[in-house]
Amino acid sequence: MLVSRSNLIYAFSKENKPVLQVDSGTQVVIETCDCFENQIVSEDVSYHAMDWDKVNPATGPIFVKGAEAGDILAVTIDEIELTDQGVMAVSPGMGVLGDRIEEFEAKLIPIRDGKAVFNDKIEFPLNPMIGVIGVAPKDGDVSCGTPGSHGGNMDNKMITTGATLYFPVHADGALFALGDLHAAMGDGEIGVTGIEIAAKVTVTLKVIKGFSIENPILESEEFISTIASEETLDLAVKRSVEDMVAFLEDRIDLSFNQINMLCSAVGQTQICQVVDPLVTARFLFPKWVLGKYGSGIF
């Protein structure tokens, strides 16, 4: 099943009309635009020539049959296929050093032989990942540029091929959508853009009953990771750790104090992004510990 990039949303909402209905366990291919909706085709483009109402679009939403409020939607990223050119841009007032940027500048970046060609001296490996991915929020409309408990613009470079994301379901069908692919992005995304690029993403969507979560959780080959978006990095770190400790309390037979010790010894606090309306942190915990206690994820 294919969802075309002509089906775009600019906010996650329970009011969005689904463009496709699928059974739990279905694999879907989703086409995306880049975060500028493919508007930048030349490095000569000006800030005022851009339609800034058309940024960070997501493709969807997809209605997953059987998903109800209180459930979990598991999204496994099976494949990411990038186009052959990405783009980056900086703007005054945007990003960690936006106060020192005097004018908008865009840069086209070819993708060749598995590398990003930054200039005639610098090429670097890709780390394809999804910036915007999520479900309908509990209340209201949330811009695709903003992260939250529903997912959204988390800009987490671990959201890549092979990962499975778990989202709290707030609306019938979950109303899943994704977009804002990056060919490469560093933790923090300090300049507001990674290498923004259009893509095709293949995902498998599965409804999980009998469990509930408040914020997204990511599973990779080695780690389970809690993801939290808050007004400050301190609050995001605290929330991600709180979520992980609560997750572990239900799965391993240790006291709260000892789980804290274990998280401090083998867990990892990492930054996803610091440039969106809310900032996002993740906390990683190795899956082998769960294995020692014979515990699964869900």
Secondary structure, DSSP 8 states (H G I E B T S, - for coil): -EE-TTSEESEE-TTS--SEEE-TTEEEEEEE--TTTT---STT--GGGS-TTS-S-EEEEEEETT--TT-EEEEEEEEEEE-SEEEEEE-TT-STTGGG--S-EEEEEEEETTEEE-SSS-EEE---EEEEEE---SSS-EETTSEETTEEE---TT-STT-EEEEE--STT--EEEEEEES---TB-TTS-SSEE-EEEEEEEEEE-S---SS-EEE-SSEEEEEEEESSHHHHHHHHHHHHHHHHHTTS---HHHHHHHHHHH-EEEEEESSSSSEEEEEEEEHHHHHHTT----
